[in-house]
Amino acid sequence: MPDNEPFSSKQLPSREQLSSELPSRLTHYLADHGFASQRLTMRPIDESDKALYRRLYCDERVMRHICQPFTHAEADKAFETSIKATLKALQHPDTPPSYMLWVIVEKASGHTTGVIGLNWDQTQRELAEIGIMMLPKAQGKLLADEAVIALIKHSKKTLQLSEIKACFSIKNLATKRIVKKLGFKQRSPSHPAHGIGDETSESQLEYFLSLAEESQ
């Protein structure tokens, strides 16, 4: 993740401004920067989502399998980090991003329900770790499953990823259910890439999804 440096939302260029400054071969990136599923739309995070960030990161129920809930100041700092990463991705679409975050919006109501993101491995650029956080009111409706499926499709089609990793607490049974349902698998000790970049503790689980296999 990039360092936290506050900046104004006025620094965020519009999609039209960026498109006019890019070679034609790159404008498709901006057109496909968001994605959707049957019930959801996923759009890049922006300055209007600060309250959503606080609701997620300061909620004990949401954070129970991640870490201690954030203070408002900590949530705001993390929010600025995500905004800065989004700005960098939008300004440099020809460069692989290090981190991207999308807000999950329910189409029917227009309400934001959570966030979903990818954190690229710096040594294996075709591998990224997926993460998702949903507000309590959105849980139990299979919305998280739908958002993850949509991001998997987007990752293969637009982001050219070959593998996605999910790392989560051993106590997080809901996430384990989702990843196993979607075909994520744990690596065996004999896997060629076993242990590369893996620094999980005994309280964490790692599952991987090969997008090449997923498309077959």
MARBA-3410 file (N, C-alpha, C, O; in Angstrom, 1 decimal):
216
0.8,-1.2,0.0,0.0,0.0,0.0,0.9,1.3,0.0,1.9,1.3,0.6 ~ 0.4,2.3,-0.7,1.2,3.5,-0.7,1.1,4.2,0.6,0.2,4.0,1.4 ~ 2.1,5.1,0.9,2.1,5.9,2.1,0.9,6.8,2.2,0.4,7.2,1.1 ~ 0.4,7.1,3.4,-0.7,8.0,3.5,-0.3,9.4,3.4,0.6,9.9,4.1 ~ -0.9,10.2,2.4,-0.7,11.6,2.2,-2.0,12.2,1.9,-2.6,11.9,0.9
-2.5,13.1,2.8,-3.8,13.7,2.5,-3.8,14.5,1.2,-2.8,15.1,0.8 ~ -4.9,14.5,0.5,-5.0,15.3,-0.7,-6.5,15.6,-1.0,-7.4,14.9,-0.4 ~ -6.7,16.6,-1.8,-8.1,17.0,-2.1,-8.7,16.1,-3.2,-8.0,15.7,-4.1 ~ -10.0,15.9,-3.1,-10.7,15.2,-4.2,-10.6,15.9,-5.5,-10.9,15.3,-6.6 ~ -10.3,17.2,-5.5,-10.2,18.0,-6.7,-9.0,17.5,-7.5,-9.0,17.7,-8.7
-8.1,16.7,-6.9,-7.0,16.1,-7.7,-7.4,15.0,-8.6,-6.7,14.6,-9.5 ~ -8.6,14.4,-8.3,-9.1,13.2,-9.0,-9.5,13.7,-10.4,-10.5,14.5,-10.5 ~ -8.9,13.3,-11.5,-9.3,13.7,-12.8,-10.6,13.0,-13.2,-10.9,11.9,-12.7 ~ -11.4,13.6,-14.1,-12.6,12.9,-14.6,-12.2,11.9,-15.6,-11.1,11.9,-16.1 ~ -13.1,10.9,-15.8,-12.8,9.9,-16.8,-12.6,10.5,-18.2,-11.8,10.0,-18.9
-13.4,11.5,-18.5,-13.3,12.2,-19.8,-11.9,12.8,-20.0,-11.3,12.7,-21.0 ~ -11.4,13.5,-18.9,-10.1,14.1,-19.0,-9.0,13.1,-19.2,-8.1,13.3,-20.0 ~ -9.1,12.0,-18.5,-8.1,10.9,-18.6,-8.1,10.3,-20.0,-7.1,10.1,-20.6 ~ -9.3,10.0,-20.5,-9.5,9.4,-21.8,-8.9,10.2,-22.9,-8.3,9.7,-23.8 ~ -9.0,11.5,-22.8,-8.5,12.4,-23.8,-7.0,12.5,-23.8,-6.4,12.9,-24.8
-6.4,12.1,-22.7,-4.9,12.2,-22.6,-4.2,10.9,-22.8,-3.0,10.8,-22.8 ~ -5.0,9.8,-23.1,-4.4,8.5,-23.2,-4.4,8.0,-24.6,-5.2,8.4,-25.4 ~ -3.4,7.2,-25.0,-3.4,6.6,-26.3,-4.7,5.7,-26.4,-5.2,5.2,-25.4 ~ -5.2,5.6,-27.6,-6.5,4.9,-27.8,-6.4,3.5,-27.3,-7.5,3.0,-26.9 ~ -5.3,2.8,-27.3,-5.2,1.4,-26.9,-5.4,1.3,-25.3,-5.6,0.2,-24.8
-5.4,2.4,-24.6,-5.5,2.4,-23.2,-6.9,2.8,-22.7,-7.2,2.6,-21.5 ~ -7.7,3.5,-23.5,-8.9,4.0,-23.1,-9.9,2.9,-22.6,-10.8,3.2,-21.8 ~ -9.7,1.7,-23.1,-10.6,0.6,-22.7,-10.5,0.4,-21.2,-11.4,-0.1,-20.5 ~ -9.3,0.6,-20.7,-9.1,0.4,-19.2,-10.0,1.2,-18.4,-10.6,0.7,-17.4 ~ -10.2,2.5,-18.8,-11.1,3.4,-18.0,-12.6,2.9,-18.2,-13.3,3.0,-17.2
-12.9,2.5,-19.4,-14.3,2.1,-19.6,-14.6,0.9,-18.8,-15.8,0.7,-18.4 ~ -13.6,0.1,-18.5,-13.9,-1.2,-17.8,-13.4,-1.1,-16.3,-13.3,-2.1,-15.7 ~ -13.2,0.1,-15.9,-12.7,0.2,-14.5,-13.7,-0.2,-13.5,-13.3,-0.7,-12.4 ~ -15.0,0.0,-13.8,-16.0,-0.5,-12.9,-16.6,-1.8,-13.5,-16.3,-2.1,-14.7 ~ -17.4,-2.5,-12.7,-18.0,-3.8,-13.3,-19.2,-4.0,-12.5,-19.5,-3.4,-11.5
-20.0,-5.0,-12.9,-21.3,-5.2,-12.3,-21.7,-6.7,-12.3,-21.1,-7.5,-13.0 ~ -22.7,-7.0,-11.5,-23.3,-8.3,-11.5,-24.8,-8.1,-11.6,-25.3,-7.0,-11.9 ~ -25.6,-9.2,-11.4,-27.0,-9.1,-11.5,-27.6,-8.0,-10.5,-28.5,-7.2,-10.9 ~ -27.2,-8.0,-9.3,-27.8,-7.1,-8.3,-26.9,-6.0,-7.9,-27.3,-5.1,-7.2 ~ -25.6,-6.0,-8.3,-24.6,-5.1,-7.8,-23.9,-4.3,-8.8,-23.7,-4.8,-10.0
-23.4,-3.2,-8.5,-22.4,-2.4,-9.3,-21.2,-2.1,-8.4,-21.3,-1.7,-7.3 ~ -20.0,-2.4,-9.0,-18.8,-2.1,-8.3,-18.1,-0.9,-9.0,-17.8,-1.0,-10.1 ~ -17.9,0.2,-8.2,-17.3,1.3,-8.8,-16.0,1.7,-7.9,-16.0,1.4,-6.8 ~ -15.1,2.4,-8.5,-13.9,2.8,-7.8,-14.3,3.7,-6.6,-15.2,4.5,-6.7 ~ -13.6,3.5,-5.5,-13.9,4.4,-4.3,-13.5,5.8,-4.6,-12.6,6.1,-5.4
-14.3,6.7,-4.0,-14.1,8.2,-4.2,-14.3,8.9,-2.9,-14.7,8.3,-1.9 ~ -14.2,10.2,-2.9,-14.2,11.0,-1.7,-15.6,10.9,-1.0,-15.7,11.2,0.2 ~ -16.6,10.6,-1.7,-18.0,10.5,-1.1,-18.1,9.3,-0.2,-19.2,9.1,0.5 ~ -17.1,8.4,-0.2,-17.3,7.1,0.6,-16.6,7.1,1.9,-16.4,6.1,2.6 ~ -16.3,8.3,2.4,-15.6,8.4,3.7,-16.4,7.8,4.9,-16.0,7.1,5.7
-17.7,8.2,4.8,-18.6,7.7,5.9,-18.8,6.2,5.8,-18.8,5.5,6.9 ~ -18.8,5.6,4.6,-18.9,4.2,4.5,-17.7,3.5,5.1,-17.8,2.5,5.8 ~ -16.5,4.1,4.9,-15.2,3.6,5.4,-15.3,3.5,6.9,-14.9,2.5,7.5 ~ -15.8,4.6,7.5,-15.9,4.6,9.0,-16.9,3.5,9.5,-16.6,2.8,10.5 ~ -18.0,3.4,8.8,-19.0,2.4,9.2,-18.5,1.0,9.1,-18.8,0.1,9.9
-17.6,0.7,8.2,-17.0,-0.6,8.1,-15.9,-0.8,9.1,-15.9,-1.8,9.9 ~ -14.9,0.0,9.1,-13.7,-0.2,9.9,-13.8,0.1,11.3,-13.0,-0.3,12.2 ~ -14.9,0.8,11.7,-15.1,1.1,13.1,-16.2,0.2,13.7,-16.5,0.4,14.9 ~ -16.7,-0.7,13.0,-17.8,-1.6,13.4,-17.2,-2.9,14.0,-16.4,-3.6,13.3 ~ -17.5,-3.2,15.2,-16.9,-4.4,15.9,-17.3,-5.7,15.2,-16.5,-6.6,15.1
-18.5,-5.7,14.7,-19.0,-7.0,14.0,-18.3,-7.2,12.7,-17.9,-8.3,12.4 ~ -18.1,-6.1,11.9,-17.4,-6.2,10.7,-15.9,-6.6,10.9,-15.4,-7.4,10.1 ~ -15.3,-6.1,11.9,-13.9,-6.3,12.1,-13.5,-7.5,13.0,-12.3,-7.7,13.3 ~ -14.5,-8.2,13.4,-14.2,-9.2,14.5,-13.2,-10.3,14.0,-12.5,-10.8,14.9 ~ -13.1,-10.6,12.7,-12.2,-11.6,12.3,-10.9,-10.9,11.6,-10.1,-11.6,11.0
-10.8,-9.6,11.7,-9.7,-8.9,11.0,-8.7,-8.4,12.1,-7.6,-8.8,12.1 ~ -9.2,-7.4,12.9,-8.4,-6.8,13.9,-9.3,-6.0,14.8,-10.5,-6.0,14.6 ~ -8.8,-5.3,15.7,-9.6,-4.4,16.6,-10.2,-3.3,15.7,-9.6,-2.8,14.8 ~ -11.4,-2.9,16.0,-12.1,-1.8,15.2,-11.2,-0.6,15.3,-10.5,-0.3,16.2 ~ -11.2,0.1,14.2,-10.4,1.4,14.0,-11.1,2.5,14.8,-12.3,2.5,15.0
-10.3,3.5,15.2,-10.9,4.8,15.6,-11.2,5.5,14.3,-10.9,5.1,13.2 ~ -12.0,6.6,14.5,-12.3,7.4,13.3,-11.1,7.9,12.6,-11.0,8.0,11.4 ~ -10.1,8.3,13.4,-8.9,8.9,12.8,-8.1,7.8,12.0,-7.6,8.0,10.9 ~ -8.1,6.6,12.6,-7.4,5.5,11.9,-8.2,5.1,10.6,-7.6,4.8,9.5 ~ -9.5,5.1,10.7,-10.3,4.8,9.5,-10.1,5.9,8.4,-10.0,5.5,7.2
-10.0,7.1,8.8,-9.8,8.2,7.8,-8.5,8.1,7.2,-8.3,8.4,6.0 ~ -7.5,7.7,7.9,-6.1,7.5,7.4,-6.1,6.4,6.4,-5.5,6.5,5.3 ~ -6.8,5.3,6.7,-6.8,4.2,5.8,-7.6,4.5,4.5,-7.3,4.1,3.4 ~ -8.6,5.4,4.7,-9.4,5.8,3.6,-8.6,6.7,2.6,-8.7,6.5,1.4 ~ -7.8,7.5,3.1,-6.9,8.4,2.3,-5.9,7.5,1.5,-5.6,7.8,0.4
-5.5,6.4,2.1,-4.6,5.5,1.4,-5.3,4.9,0.2,-4.7,4.8,-0.8 ~ -6.5,4.5,0.4,-7.3,3.8,-0.7,-7.6,4.8,-1.8,-7.5,4.5,-3.0 ~ -7.9,6.0,-1.4,-8.2,7.1,-2.4,-6.9,7.4,-3.2,-7.0,7.5,-4.4 ~ -5.8,7.4,-2.5,-4.5,7.7,-3.2,-4.2,6.6,-4.2,-3.7,6.9,-5.3 ~ -4.4,5.4,-3.8,-4.1,4.2,-4.7,-5.0,4.2,-5.9,-4.6,3.9,-7.0
-6.3,4.6,-5.7,-7.2,4.7,-6.8,-6.8,5.8,-7.8,-6.8,5.6,-9.0 ~ -6.4,7.0,-7.2,-5.9,8.1,-8.1,-4.7,7.6,-8.9,-4.7,7.9,-10.1 ~ -3.8,6.9,-8.3,-2.6,6.5,-9.0,-3.0,5.5,-10.1,-2.5,5.6,-11.2 ~ -3.9,4.6,-9.9,-4.4,3.6,-10.9,-5.1,4.3,-12.0,-4.9,3.9,-13.2 ~ -5.9,5.4,-11.8,-6.6,6.1,-12.8,-5.6,6.9,-13.6,-5.8,7.1,-14.9
-4.6,7.5,-13.0,-3.7,8.3,-13.7,-2.6,7.6,-14.5,-2.1,8.1,-15.5 ~ -2.4,6.3,-14.2,-1.4,5.5,-14.8,-2.0,4.1,-15.2,-1.5,3.1,-14.7 ~ -3.0,4.1,-16.2,-3.6,2.9,-16.5,-2.7,1.9,-17.3,-3.0,0.8,-17.5 ~ -1.6,2.4,-17.8,-0.6,1.5,-18.5,0.4,0.9,-17.6,1.2,0.1,-18.0 ~ 0.3,1.2,-16.3,1.1,0.6,-15.3,0.3,-0.3,-14.3,-0.7,0.1,-13.9
0.8,-1.5,-14.1,0.0,-2.4,-13.2,-0.1,-1.8,-11.8,0.9,-1.3,-11.3 ~ -1.3,-1.7,-11.3,-1.6,-1.1,-10.0,-1.0,-2.0,-8.8,-0.7,-3.2,-9.0 ~ -0.8,-1.4,-7.7,-0.4,-2.1,-6.5,-1.6,-2.5,-5.7,-1.6,-3.4,-4.9 ~ -2.7,-1.6,-5.8,-3.9,-1.8,-4.9,-5.0,-1.1,-5.6,-4.9,0.0,-6.1 ~ -6.2,-1.8,-5.6,-7.4,-1.2,-6.1,-8.6,-1.5,-5.2,-8.7,-2.6,-4.7
-9.5,-0.6,-5.0,-10.6,-0.8,-4.2,-11.9,-0.3,-4.8,-11.9,0.8,-5.4 ~ -12.9,-1.1,-4.8,-14.2,-0.7,-5.4,-15.3,-0.7,-4.3,-15.2,-1.5,-3.3 ~ -16.2,0.2,-4.4,-17.4,0.2,-3.5,-18.5,-0.6,-4.1,-18.8,-0.6,-5.3 ~ -19.1,-1.4,-3.3,-20.2,-2.3,-3.7,-21.5,-1.6,-3.5,-21.9,-1.2,-2.4 ~ -22.3,-1.4,-4.6,-23.5,-0.7,-4.6,-24.7,-1.6,-5.0,-24.6,-2.3,-6.0
-25.7,-1.7,-4.2,-26.9,-2.5,-4.6,-27.7,-1.7,-5.6,-28.1,-0.6,-5.4 ~ -27.9,-2.3,-6.7,-28.6,-1.6,-7.8,-30.0,-1.2,-7.5,-30.4,-0.1,-7.8 ~ -30.8,-2.1,-6.8,-32.2,-1.8,-6.6,-32.4,-0.6,-5.7,-33.3,0.3,-5.9 ~ -31.6,-0.5,-4.6,-31.7,0.6,-3.7,-30.8,1.8,-3.9,-31.1,2.9,-3.4 ~ -29.7,1.5,-4.5,-28.6,2.5,-4.7,-27.8,2.7,-3.5,-26.9,3.6,-3.4
-28.0,1.8,-2.5,-27.2,1.9,-1.2,-25.8,1.2,-1.3,-25.7,0.2,-2.0 ~ -24.8,1.8,-0.7,-23.5,1.2,-0.6,-23.6,0.1,0.4,-24.1,0.3,1.5 ~ -23.0,-1.1,0.1,-23.1,-2.2,1.0,-21.8,-2.7,1.5,-21.8,-3.6,2.4 ~ -20.7,-2.2,0.9,-19.4,-2.7,1.4,-18.3,-2.3,0.4,-18.5,-1.5,-0.5 ~ -17.1,-2.9,0.5,-16.0,-2.6,-0.4,-15.4,-4.0,-0.7,-15.4,-4.9,0.0
-14.8,-4.0,-1.9,-14.0,-5.2,-2.3,-12.8,-4.7,-3.1,-12.8,-3.8,-3.8 ~ -11.7,-5.4,-2.8,-10.4,-4.9,-3.4,-9.4,-6.0,-3.7,-9.6,-7.2,-3.4 ~ -8.4,-5.6,-4.4,-7.2,-6.4,-4.8,-5.9,-5.8,-4.4,-5.7,-4.6,-4.6 ~ -5.1,-6.6,-3.8,-3.7,-6.1,-3.4,-2.7,-7.0,-4.2,-2.6,-8.2,-3.9 ~ -2.0,-6.3,-5.2,-1.1,-7.1,-6.0,0.1,-7.5,-5.3,0.7,-6.8,-4.5
0.6,-8.7,-5.6,1.9,-9.2,-5.1,3.0,-8.5,-5.9,3.0,-8.5,-7.1 ~ 3.9,-7.9,-5.2,5.0,-7.2,-5.8,6.0,-8.0,-6.5,6.8,-7.5,-7.3 ~ 6.1,-9.3,-6.2,7.1,-10.2,-6.9,6.4,-11.0,-7.9,7.1,-11.5,-8.9 ~ 5.1,-11.2,-7.8,4.4,-12.0,-8.9,3.2,-11.1,-9.3,2.2,-11.2,-8.7 ~ 3.4,-10.4,-10.4,2.5,-9.4,-10.8,1.2,-9.9,-11.3,0.2,-9.2,-11.4
1.1,-11.2,-11.6,-0.1,-11.8,-12.1,-0.9,-12.4,-10.9,-1.9,-13.1,-11.1 ~ -0.5,-12.2,-9.7,-1.1,-12.7,-8.5,-1.6,-11.5,-7.6,-0.8,-10.6,-7.4 ~ -2.8,-11.6,-7.1,-3.3,-10.5,-6.3,-4.2,-11.1,-5.2,-4.9,-12.1,-5.4 ~ -4.2,-10.5,-4.0,-5.0,-11.0,-2.9,-6.3,-10.2,-2.9,-6.3,-9.0,-3.0 ~ -7.4,-11.0,-2.7,-8.7,-10.4,-2.7,-9.2,-10.1,-1.3,-8.8,-10.9,-0.4
-9.9,-9.1,-1.1,-10.5,-8.8,0.2,-11.9,-8.2,0.1,-12.1,-7.4,-0.9 ~ -12.7,-8.5,1.0,-14.1,-7.9,0.9,-14.6,-7.6,2.3,-14.4,-8.4,3.3 ~ -15.3,-6.5,2.5,-16.0,-6.2,3.8,-17.4,-5.7,3.5,-17.6,-4.9,2.6 ~ -18.3,-6.3,4.2,-19.7,-6.0,4.0,-20.4,-5.4,5.2,-20.0,-5.9,6.3 ~ -21.2,-4.4,5.1,-22.0,-3.9,6.3,-22.9,-5.0,6.8,-23.4,-5.9,6.0
-23.1,-5.0,8.1,-24.0,-6.1,8.7,-25.3,-6.2,8.0,-25.8,-7.4,7.8 ~ -25.9,-5.1,7.6,-27.3,-5.2,6.9,-27.2,-5.9,5.6,-28.3,-6.4,5.1 ~ -26.0,-6.0,5.0,-25.9,-6.7,3.7,-25.5,-8.1,3.8,-25.4,-8.8,2.8 ~ -25.2,-8.6,5.0,-24.8,-10.0,5.2,-26.0,-10.9,5.2,-27.1,-10.6,5.5 ~ -25.7,-12.2,4.8,-26.8,-13.2,4.8,-27.6,-13.1,3.5,-28.7,-13.8,3.5
-27.2,-12.4,2.5,-28.0,-12.3,1.3,-27.3,-12.8,0.1,-27.7,-12.6,-1.1 ~ -26.1,-13.4,0.3,-25.2,-13.9,-0.8,-24.7,-12.8,-1.7,-24.3,-13.0,-2.8 ~ -24.7,-11.5,-1.2,-24.2,-10.4,-1.9,-22.7,-10.5,-2.0,-22.1,-10.1,-3.0 ~ -22.1,-10.9,-0.9,-20.6,-11.1,-0.9,-20.2,-12.1,-2.0,-19.2,-11.9,-2.7 ~ -20.9,-13.2,-2.0,-20.6,-14.2,-3.0,-20.6,-13.6,-4.4,-19.8,-13.8,-5.3
-21.7,-12.9,-4.7,-21.9,-12.3,-6.0,-20.8,-11.3,-6.4,-20.4,-11.2,-7.5 ~ -20.4,-10.5,-5.4,-19.4,-9.5,-5.6,-18.0,-10.1,-5.9,-17.3,-9.7,-6.8 ~ -17.7,-11.2,-5.2,-16.5,-11.9,-5.4,-16.4,-12.6,-6.8,-15.4,-12.5,-7.5 ~ -17.5,-13.2,-7.2,-17.6,-13.8,-8.5,-17.4,-12.7,-9.6,-16.7,-13.0,-10.6 ~ -18.0,-11.6,-9.4,-17.9,-10.5,-10.4,-16.5,-10.0,-10.5,-16.0,-9.8,-11.6
-15.8,-9.9,-9.3,-14.4,-9.4,-9.4,-13.5,-10.5,-10.0,-12.5,-10.1,-10.7 ~ -13.8,-11.7,-9.8,-13.0,-12.8,-10.4,-13.0,-12.7,-11.9,-12.0,-12.8,-12.6 ~ -14.3,-12.5,-12.4,-14.4,-12.4,-13.9,-13.7,-11.1,-14.4,-13.1,-11.2,-15.4 ~ -13.8,-10.0,-13.6,-13.2,-8.8,-14.0,-11.7,-8.9,-14.0,-11.0,-8.4,-14.9 ~ -11.2,-9.7,-13.0,-9.7,-9.8,-12.9,-9.1,-10.6,-14.1,-8.0,-10.3,-14.5
-9.9,-11.6,-14.5,-9.4,-12.4,-15.7,-9.5,-11.6,-17.0,-8.6,-11.6,-17.8 ~ -10.7,-11.0,-17.2,-10.9,-10.3,-18.5,-10.2,-9.0,-18.7,-9.6,-8.8,-19.7 ~ -10.2,-8.2,-17.6,-9.6,-6.9,-17.8,-8.3,-6.7,-17.1,-7.4,-5.9,-17.6 ~ -8.0,-7.3,-16.0,-6.8,-7.0,-15.2,-5.7,-8.0,-15.5,-4.6,-7.9,-15.0 ~ -6.0,-9.0,-16.3,-5.0,-10.0,-16.8,-4.3,-10.8,-15.6,-3.1,-11.1,-15.7
-5.1,-11.0,-14.6,-4.5,-11.8,-13.5,-4.6,-13.3,-13.8,-5.5,-13.7,-14.5 ~ -3.6,-14.1,-13.3,-3.7,-15.5,-13.5,-4.0,-16.3,-12.2,-4.4,-17.4,-12.3 ~ -3.9,-15.6,-11.1,-4.2,-16.3,-9.8,-4.7,-15.2,-8.8,-4.2,-14.1,-8.7 ~ -5.6,-15.6,-8.0,-6.1,-14.8,-6.9,-6.0,-15.5,-5.6,-6.2,-16.7,-5.5 ~ -5.5,-14.8,-4.6,-5.3,-15.4,-3.2,-6.3,-14.8,-2.2,-6.6,-13.6,-2.3
-6.8,-15.6,-1.3,-7.7,-15.2,-0.2,-7.0,-15.6,1.1,-6.7,-16.8,1.3 ~ -6.7,-14.6,1.9,-6.1,-14.9,3.2,-7.0,-14.3,4.3,-7.5,-13.2,4.3 ~ -7.4,-15.2,5.2,-8.4,-14.8,6.2,-8.2,-15.6,7.5,-7.5,-16.6,7.6 ~ -8.9,-15.1,8.6,-8.8,-15.8,9.9,-9.4,-17.2,9.8,-10.4,-17.4,9.2 ~ -8.8,-18.1,10.6,-9.3,-19.5,10.6,-10.7,-19.5,11.2,-11.4,-20.5,11.1
-11.0,-18.4,12.0,-12.3,-18.4,12.6,-13.4,-17.8,11.7,-14.6,-17.8,12.0 ~ -13.0,-17.3,10.5,-13.9,-16.7,9.6,-14.6,-17.7,8.7,-14.1,-18.0,7.6 ~ -15.6,-18.4,9.2,-16.2,-19.5,8.5,-17.0,-19.0,7.3,-17.1,-19.8,6.3 ~ -17.5,-17.8,7.3,-18.2,-17.3,6.2,-17.3,-17.1,5.0,-17.7,-17.5,3.9 ~ -16.2,-16.6,5.2,-15.2,-16.4,4.1,-14.7,-17.8,3.6,-14.6,-18.0,2.4
-14.5,-18.7,4.5,-14.0,-20.0,4.1,-15.1,-20.7,3.2,-14.8,-21.4,2.2 ~ -16.4,-20.5,3.6,-17.5,-21.1,2.8,-17.5,-20.5,1.4,-17.6,-21.3,0.4 ~ -17.3,-19.2,1.3,-17.3,-18.6,0.0,-16.2,-19.1,-0.9,-16.4,-19.4,-2.1 ~ -15.0,-19.1,-0.4,-13.8,-19.4,-1.3,-13.9,-20.9,-1.7,-13.5,-21.2,-2.8 ~ -14.3,-21.7,-0.8,-14.4,-23.2,-1.1,-15.5,-23.4,-2.2,-15.3,-24.2,-3.1
-16.6,-22.7,-2.0,-17.7,-22.7,-3.0,-17.3,-22.3,-4.4,-17.7,-22.9,-5.3 ~ -16.4,-21.3,-4.4,-16.0,-20.8,-5.7,-14.7,-21.5,-6.3,-14.2,-21.0,-7.3 ~ -14.3,-22.5,-5.6,-13.2,-23.3,-6.2,-11.8,-22.9,-5.8,-10.8,-23.5,-6.3 ~ -11.6,-22.0,-4.8,-10.3,-21.8,-4.2,-9.8,-23.0,-3.5,-10.6,-23.8,-2.9 ~ -8.5,-23.2,-3.6,-7.9,-24.4,-2.9,-6.6,-24.0,-2.2,-5.9,-23.1,-2.5
-6.4,-24.8,-1.1,-5.1,-24.6,-0.4,-4.0,-25.3,-1.2,-4.2,-26.3,-1.8 ~ -2.8,-24.7,-1.1,-1.7,-25.3,-1.8,-1.1,-26.5,-0.9,-0.9,-26.4,0.3 ~ -0.7,-27.5,-1.6,0.0,-28.6,-0.9,1.5,-28.3,-0.8,2.0,-27.4,-1.6 ~ 2.2,-28.9,0.1,3.6,-28.6,0.2,4.4,-28.9,-1.0,5.5,-28.3,-1.2 ~ 3.9,-29.7,-2.0,4.6,-30.1,-3.2,4.3,-29.1,-4.3,5.0,-29.2,-5.4
3.4,-28.1,-4.1,3.1,-27.1,-5.1,4.4,-26.3,-5.4,5.1,-25.9,-4.5 ~ 4.7,-26.0,-6.7,5.9,-25.3,-7.0,6.0,-23.9,-6.4,7.1,-23.4,-6.1 ~ 4.9,-23.3,-6.2,4.9,-21.9,-5.6,4.6,-21.9,-4.1,4.4,-20.9,-3.5 ~ 4.5,-23.1,-3.5,4.2,-23.2,-2.1,5.2,-22.4,-1.2,6.4,-22.7,-1.4 ~ 4.8,-21.5,-0.4,5.6,-20.8,0.5,6.2,-19.5,-0.1,6.7,-18.7,0.6
6.0,-19.3,-1.4,6.5,-18.0,-2.0,5.6,-16.9,-1.6,4.4,-16.8,-2.0 ~ 6.1,-15.9,-0.9,5.3,-14.8,-0.5,4.3,-15.1,0.6,3.5,-14.2,0.9 ~ 4.3,-16.3,1.1,3.3,-16.7,2.1,3.9,-16.5,3.5,4.8,-17.1,3.9 ~ 3.2,-15.6,4.3,3.7,-15.3,5.6,2.5,-15.4,6.6,2.5,-14.6,7.6 ~ 1.6,-16.3,6.4,0.5,-16.4,7.3,0.9,-17.1,8.6,1.8,-17.9,8.6
0.2,-16.8,9.6,0.4,-17.4,10.9,-0.5,-18.6,11.1,-1.3,-18.9,10.2 ~ -0.4,-19.3,12.2,-1.3,-20.4,12.4,-2.7,-20.1,12.6,-3.6,-20.9,12.4 ~ -3.0,-18.8,12.8,-4.4,-18.4,12.9,-5.0,-17.9,11.6,-6.2,-17.5,11.5 ~ -4.2,-18.0,10.5,-4.7,-17.6,9.2,-4.7,-18.7,8.2,-3.9,-19.7,8.3 ~ -5.6,-18.6,7.3,-5.7,-19.6,6.2,-5.5,-18.9,4.9,-5.8,-17.7,4.7
-4.9,-19.6,3.9,-4.6,-19.1,2.6,-5.3,-20.0,1.5,-5.0,-21.3,1.6 ~ -6.1,-19.5,0.7,-6.6,-20.3,-0.4,-6.3,-19.6,-1.7,-6.2,-18.3,-1.8 ~ -6.1,-20.3,-2.8,-5.8,-19.8,-4.1,-6.7,-20.3,-5.2,-7.3,-21.4,-5.2 ~ -7.0,-19.4,-6.2,-7.8,-19.7,-7.3,-7.0,-19.4,-8.6,-6.6,-18.3,-8.8 ~ -6.8,-20.5,-9.4,-6.2,-20.3,-10.7,-7.2,-19.9,-11.7,-8.2,-20.6,-11.9
-7.0,-18.7,-12.3,-8.0,-18.2,-13.2,-7.9,-19.0,-14.5,-8.9,-19.0,-15.3 ~ -6.8,-19.6,-14.8,-6.7,-20.4,-16.0,-7.6,-21.6,-15.8,-8.3,-22.0,-16.8 ~ -7.6,-22.2,-14.6,-8.4,-23.4,-14.4,-9.9,-23.0,-14.3,-10.8,-23.7,-14.7 ~ -10.1,-21.8,-13.7,-11.5,-21.3,-13.5,-12.2,-21.1,-14.8,-13.4,-21.2,-14.9 ~ -11.5,-20.8,-15.9,-12.1,-20.5,-17.2,-12.4,-21.8,-17.9,-13.1,-21.7,-18.9
-11.9,-22.9,-17.5,-12.1,-24.2,-18.2,-13.4,-24.8,-17.9,-13.7,-25.9,-18.5
END
